[in-house]
Amino acid sequence: LSDGRGADVSVDAVGNQLAATLEVTAQRGKISVFGMNEHAHPEVKQHDITRNELKVYGSFVGAHTFPRAIKILERGVIKPSGLVSMTLPIDDIKTGIDAARAGEAVKVLVTPTN
């Protein structure tokens, strides 16, 4: 989509994709890291950050973040439903996990079985 240039802004919202963001971010791009996973130990290539002049920003969700986020969602500024790649019943959760791991899905919505 970027003709090989890379993304101007990349986000690791899950806490284990920092290495992947380094691979897809354009030179002089920005990376936002706010996902938290204390068990992840990604190999970070400082050379890639320095050589490509990347800016890496860390952010921690504070006490007053959720009320503001809820208001933004209620106003319709952000439509998270556009991120959902597939919706599956909980009995098919393995299908969703496999699709996400294979890069075939971004977000998988799992619904309870009736």
Summary of the structure (lengths in Angstrom):
residues: 114
radius of gyration: 16.7
end to end distance: 39.8
largest distance: 53.1
contacts: 244
relative contact order: 0.12
helix: 35%
strand: 26%
